[in-house]
Amino acid sequence: MKTLQAGDKAPQFSLQNQNDETVSLADFAGKKVLVYFYPKAMTPGCTVQAQGLRDVNEELTAKNVVVLGISPDAVKRLPKFIEKENLNFTLLSDEDHAVADAFGVWGPKKFMGKEYDGIHRQTFLVDENGVIEHVFNKFKTKEHHTVVLDYLNS
């Protein structure tokens, strides 16, 4: 697993969103895109992380930042998460984890003594030219949105 770093070109991708429409990174040329990878919709950590981003989405929009949440969840699971948590940003389905692989966030994990492959919770700020400006990889889920805003405000 080789995770992309600041200065790397972001991989171009197209995935299905919660409405089963195709969304591509290229759709957001001229904007910054916060691409955040999360393991599974409607789980405690992922819910807290999504709620934080929901609550600061207006501030992110004011800074020309669009939020895209990516998980290996099936498309049909995403509208439930959006509706239940009143999310105001796009969620994308990466069931075959090809995009997670391209960003270097799919790999071996351990949970309660079991080893398995899965998403490593990381966030990439892609600049207006498609280059990774910053990688957020050290945060608690409940502080993720604050860490992102602190960086954008610095």
N, C-alpha and C positions, 0 to 999 in steps of 0.2 A: 504494500500500500504506500504509494508516494503521493502525499497530499500537496496540492498546488499551493504556491506561496505568493506573497505580494510581488508584483512585477510580471507574473506569468499571464499569458493571454488566457482569458476564460474560454473554456470549450463552448462552442455553439451547440445549442440543443433545442429540441422541440418536444414538448410533452403535453398530455391531455390535462386540462384543468378540471375543477369541480363540476363544470357544466358540460364536460366531455368535448370541449373546444381545444384546438391546438394552440398552444402558447409557445413562442420562441424567444430566446434571449434577444435576438435581433429586433424583436418588436419594440424594444425599449432603448434603441439607439438615441443618444443625447441625454439619457437619464442615468443616474446611478441605480444599480440594482442590488438589493440585499438578498442574496441567495442563501437561504438557511435550510440546512438538512436536519430533519428530525426523524426519530425511529418509527413512531406509530401514533396515528391520530387517536385522540380520546384517552390517552394514558396520562397519568398525573403530571409527569415532568413536561411532556409535550404540550399539555393543556395550559400549564402555567406559563410556559415560554410563549405560546401563541397569544394568550391573553395580554401579556406584557406588550407584545408588538401591536396588537389591536389598540391598546390604550394610548400608544404614542404614534400611531400611524399618521395622524394629522401633522405632527411635528416632522415626521420623516418626509411626507409629501411636500411640506414647505421647503425642505432641503433638497428637493428634486430626486428623492429616493423612492423607488418602488420595491415592495416586499414580495418575494416569491418563496413559499415554503414547499420543500420537496421531501417526499417520503416514499417508501416502497408500497404504500397503501394502494388498494384498487381504487379506481375513479369513483365507484359507487359509494365508497366510505367517506369521501371528502365532503360532499354536501351536508352530511349529518354533522360533521365536525364544525363546519362553518355555521350551520344553523344553531347548533347547541351552544356554541361559544360566541355567537354574533360576530364572527371574524369579518374584517373589512379589507382583506387582501387575498391574493390568489394562492391556492394550493395546487400543487402539481403531482401527478402520479408517475413514479419511476419504478414500476413493478419489477422490471428486469434489472434494476439498479445500474443501468448503463451510464446514466448521468452521474450518479454517485461514484462509480468507478472512474469516470473521466476527471472528476474533481479530486479523487484520491481519498474519499471518505467511506468507502465500503471495505470492510476487512474483519479480521478476527476480533472477537469481543469475549468477555467473560461476564457471567452473571450467575450468582449463587452457585459457583463451582462448575457451571456448564460453559463449554466453549462453543461458539457459533459465529457465523459471519453475519454482519449487520452494519447499519449506518452508525458512523461516529458523528456525534452531534457537533457540527462545525458550521460557521457562517462566513460567507465571502462577500465583501463589498466590491462589486464590479463597477469600475468608473465608466464615464460617458463614452470611452473609446473601446470598451470591452476588455480592459486590463484589470486584473485583480489589484485593487488598491490596498486592501487590508484583510487579514484573516483573523476572525474571532474564534479562538479555540480554548480559552480559559475563562469560564464563567459558570455561575450557577444558573439554572433555568429561570429562577424567579428574578434574576438580576440581568438577564441577557439584554433586554431592551435598554436598560440604563447604561450598560457597557457600550452598546452601539451608539446611543445618543451622546455619551461622554466623548467618544472618539470623533463623532461628526461635529461636535461643538468645540473641539480643541484646535 
